[in-house]
Amino acid sequence: MAYATRAQLDAALAPALLAQLTDDTAGTTADEAVIAEAMAQADAEMDLYLGQVVTTPLPQVPPVLARIAVQLTIYFLYLRRNVADETRLAEYRNCTRILGEIAAGKLRLEALTAETPEASRLRLVAL
């Protein structure tokens, strides 16, 4: 199970920018294989951290992890073009910092209580 969906990625990046980052010929059409590879890279990196504290894949992806997956995917797309600027690098570092804190036990993913309508969802809890 992926941490983010293509729709979430599309919501974060303009179609023209996604095409520029992925289309190696004309830069006009998004390359689905390149997008899938970047998303797989993001998932694999997240699994390295999260696999230390939870069983992956998660039954449901918390919104914070979906956001991290999208940002990591975007970073990897920029990186493949060699245009990852300081903003992208800072976002990458922030995402890996959060993942590192989860792995270190400083933050944890906790199931919400059964009384809530979102009982099956997970959330991030600061320790």
Sequence and secondary structure as in RCSB ss.txt:
>XXXX:A:sequence
MAYATRAQLDAALAPALLAQLTDDTAGTTADEAVIAEAMAQADAEMDLYLGQVVTTPLPQVPPVLARIAVQLTIY
FLYLRRNVADETRLAEYRNCTRILGEIAAGKLRLEALTAETPEASRLRLVAL
>XXXX:A:secstr
  SS HHHHHHHS HHHHHHHH SSSS S  HHHHHHHHHHHHHHHHHHHTTTS SS SS  HHHHHHHHHHHHH
HHHHHTT   HHHHHHHHHHHHHHHHHHTTSEEEEE  TTSTTTT EEEEE 
